């Protein structure tokens, strides 16, 4: 029922990672790359999904399709990270109740 390496993506004013002939950077893995029919600012390829360590970014909204592979990857990565970080003091306690943004010191201010 289709090519397993392809997926439907829904973009809503999404950013993308502009690519050129330079390497991605330390330990960055491009998971999905689009080749543009017409270059934009001399860029011919854009990455729309990438991962680095336990970080996963997408330039599209996987929750807007019925394809669960991106969700499965996210859950798998979170599980692996949780197992790897046990006993290393890296985990923060989850708040018992939602905190207003102004009380979260590590988020940038929107003012």
ChimeraX attribute file (.defattr): number of C-alpha atoms within 10 A of each C-alpha:
attribute: neighborCount
match mode: 1-to-1
recipient: residues
	/A:1	3
	/A:2	6
	/A:3	6
	/A:4	7
	/A:5	6
	/A:6	8
	/A:7	13
	/A:8	11
	/A:9	16
	/A:10	13
	/A:11	14
	/A:12	9
	/A:13	8
	/A:14	11
	/A:15	13
	/A:16	18
	/A:17	17
	/A:18	14
	/A:19	16
	/A:20	12
	/A:21	7
	/A:22	6
	/A:23	8
	/A:24	13
	/A:25	8
	/A:26	8
	/A:27	9
	/A:28	14
	/A:29	15
	/A:30	16
	/A:31	13
	/A:32	15
	/A:33	16
	/A:34	13
	/A:35	12
	/A:36	11
	/A:37	8
	/A:38	10
	/A:39	10
	/A:40	11
	/A:41	7
	/A:42	8
	/A:43	14
	/A:44	15
	/A:45	20
	/A:46	20
	/A:47	20
	/A:48	21
	/A:49	19
	/A:50	19
	/A:51	15
	/A:52	13
	/A:53	11
	/A:54	12
	/A:55	12
	/A:56	17
	/A:57	16
	/A:58	20
	/A:59	20
	/A:60	18
	/A:61	13
	/A:62	18
	/A:63	12
	/A:64	11
	/A:65	11
	/A:66	8
	/A:67	13
	/A:68	11
	/A:69	12
	/A:70	16
	/A:71	12
	/A:72	11
	/A:73	12
	/A:74	16
	/A:75	12
	/A:76	12
	/A:77	17
	/A:78	15
	/A:79	13
	/A:80	12
	/A:81	14
	/A:82	14
	/A:83	10
	/A:84	11
	/A:85	12
	/A:86	10
	/A:87	9
	/A:88	7
	/A:89	7
	/A:90	10
	/A:91	10
	/A:92	6
	/A:93	6
	/A:94	7
	/A:95	7
	/A:96	6
	/A:97	6
	/A:98	7
	/A:99	9
	/A:100	7
	/A:101	12
	/A:102	11
	/A:103	8
	/A:104	10
	/A:105	8
	/A:106	8
	/A:107	9
	/A:108	9
	/A:109	9
	/A:110	6
	/A:111	3
